[in-house]
Amino acid sequence: MELTKELLERCENKCELCDSATDLNVQFVEKDSSNNDLEICVCAKCKEELLNIDENNANYWRCLNTTMWSTVPAVQVSIYRLLNSIKSNQWAADMIDMMYLEDDVLELAKKGIVDEDDLIIHKDINGAVLNSGDTVVLAKDLNVKGGGFTAKRGTTVKNISLVDDNSEQIEGKINGSVIVILCKFVKKAN
């Protein structure tokens, strides 16, 4: 994408996240409800930091305490999402609480956020994260209801499936039958 005259005028030739005036680039944010591109102007350092957002470099984003007051929807959406990704830092959570966004802008900003509390993560008996297709080993004997057999401790279950709406259950095939297995009774195979 190219820095347009309109974008440079809007941002007054400064990064819309940190106010730096050097090495400016366009950053695509989102398509709005009218299918128009929302873009912001960012410096090379902010662009690099956006690619590697994590708790280790969160303090870099303290610069948002001035730019968070922008009235430009694309900037508001970017800052809101960015702060949400590091909200475990109290200062970032405080900044989110102080931000004001119109309802439609807030809805657009929230659309791009995955809340970790909403994610369903399956973990084995040792806390290892299970993924679809993994191989697990049973950690205890399990009576298979309706199957007429007991799946013995140490049985390997290959190519498991995750139960989408329940983080405590997986599905696997034992003795030719697909059964539901509680995660607390399996150990991920190495």
Stockholm file with secondary structure:
# STOCKHOLM 1.0

chainA/1-190         MELTKELLERCENKCELCDSATDLNVQFVEKDSSNNDLEICVCAKCKEELLNIDENNANYWRCLNTTMWSTVPAVQVSIYRLLNSIKSNQWAADMIDMMYLEDDVLELAKKGIVDEDDLIIHKDINGAVLNSGDTVVLAKDLNVKGGGFTAKRGTTVKNISLVDDNSEQIEGKINGSVIVILCKFVKKAN
#=GR chainA/1-190 SS CCCCHHHHHHHTTSCTTTCCCSSEEEEEEEECTTSCEEEEEEEHHHHHHHHTCSGGGGGGGGGHHHHTTCCCHHHHHHHHHHHHHTTTSHHHHHHHHHCCCCHHHHHHHHHTCCCGGGCCCEECTTSCEECTTCCEEESSCEEETTTTEEECTTCEECSCEECTTCTTEEEEEETTEEEEEEGGGEEECC
#=GC SS_cons         CCCCHHHHHHHTTSCTTTCCCSSEEEEEEEECTTSCEEEEEEEHHHHHHHHTCSGGGGGGGGGHHHHTTCCCHHHHHHHHHHHHHTTTSHHHHHHHHHCCCCHHHHHHHHHTCCCGGGCCCEECTTSCEECTTCCEEESSCEEETTTTEEECTTCEECSCEECTTCTTEEEEEETTEEEEEEGGGEEECC
//
